[in-house]
């Protein structure tokens, strides 16, 4: 494990329209001690060609291709397995980071000895027009708090493996990121929020994350099937989740 190195992981599937913008937002980071692992989940478009062209510009960009389509959980886990850094960061292949994202967040973690952090972000359209300039961000979340308010966006997370230890995402097609944060928070007290807008979360029509009914279903599945909460507790936390989801969008 390389001290102070940030290993950035992206699953790649049908990412051609946005992947160059995402990669360049990583290349433009003011924090320079990083490697970027892009895991191609057998994308049927020209994502590979775009990535390989940018690899010629920056040797810190790494490309891994899966032998068959496995879903985001397997792709992210593959990236984690290839990671050499002390820190693991995630960015989806259609999102964008502000240039000081890594620098500000790593400083925040080191100054406070935090192992698991997330940041604020702005919600943008496919053309990067701002839909919402920020979202309500809890200062910190424990296990029960995250069940009530799934406010941690995957593209904002950084985890210090020296503090948290090794981890993998559950092998489910949807909602594996929230399930991972819950797994970590069973063993560690809090995830801490840096209340600065350091990224752009792109709302793409037809994507898994843009489907509100799908979001309800996968959150319920996370609570009842993956976390195995008793039915009354699952209903209790799910009601809080729905309330906070509505609040964030209002």
Secondary structure as the mmCIF struct_conf table of DSSP 4:
data_model
#
loop_
_struct_conf.conf_type_id
_struct_conf.id
_struct_conf.beg_label_comp_id
_struct_conf.beg_label_asym_id
_struct_conf.beg_label_seq_id
_struct_conf.end_label_comp_id
_struct_conf.end_label_asym_id
_struct_conf.end_label_seq_id
STRN STRN1 UNK A 2 UNK A 12
BEND BEND1 UNK A 13 UNK A 14
TURN_TY1_P TURN_TY1_P1 UNK A 16 UNK A 18
HELX_RH_AL_P HELX_RH_AL_P1 UNK A 19 UNK A 27
TURN_TY1_P TURN_TY1_P2 UNK A 28 UNK A 28
BEND BEND2 UNK A 30 UNK A 30
STRN STRN2 UNK A 34 UNK A 40
BEND BEND3 UNK A 44 UNK A 46
HELX_RH_AL_P HELX_RH_AL_P2 UNK A 47 UNK A 55
TURN_TY1_P TURN_TY1_P3 UNK A 56 UNK A 57
TURN_TY1_P TURN_TY1_P4 UNK A 59 UNK A 60
STRN STRN3 UNK A 61 UNK A 65
BEND BEND4 UNK A 67 UNK A 68
HELX_RH_AL_P HELX_RH_AL_P3 UNK A 72 UNK A 82
STRN STRN4 UNK A 85 UNK A 90
TURN_TY1_P TURN_TY1_P5 UNK A 93 UNK A 94
STRN STRN5 UNK A 96 UNK A 97
TURN_TY1_P TURN_TY1_P6 UNK A 99 UNK A 100
HELX_RH_AL_P HELX_RH_AL_P4 UNK A 101 UNK A 112
TURN_TY1_P TURN_TY1_P7 UNK A 113 UNK A 113
BEND BEND5 UNK A 115 UNK A 115
STRN STRN6 UNK A 116 UNK A 124
TURN_TY1_P TURN_TY1_P8 UNK A 126 UNK A 127
STRN STRN7 UNK A 130 UNK A 132
BEND BEND6 UNK A 133 UNK A 133
BEND BEND7 UNK A 139 UNK A 139
STRN STRN8 UNK A 140 UNK A 141
HELX_RH_AL_P HELX_RH_AL_P5 UNK A 143 UNK A 148
HELX_RH_3T_P HELX_RH_3T_P1 UNK A 154 UNK A 156
STRN STRN9 UNK A 158 UNK A 160
HELX_RH_AL_P HELX_RH_AL_P6 UNK A 161 UNK A 164
BEND BEND8 UNK A 171 UNK A 171
BEND BEND9 UNK A 173 UNK A 175
HELX_RH_AL_P HELX_RH_AL_P7 UNK A 176 UNK A 187
BEND BEND10 UNK A 188 UNK A 189
STRN STRN10 UNK A 191 UNK A 202
TURN_TY1_P TURN_TY1_P9 UNK A 205 UNK A 206
HELX_RH_3T_P HELX_RH_3T_P2 UNK A 208 UNK A 210
HELX_RH_AL_P HELX_RH_AL_P8 UNK A 212 UNK A 221
HELX_RH_PI_P HELX_RH_PI_P1 UNK A 222 UNK A 226
BEND BEND11 UNK A 227 UNK A 227
HELX_RH_AL_P HELX_RH_AL_P9 UNK A 231 UNK A 249
#
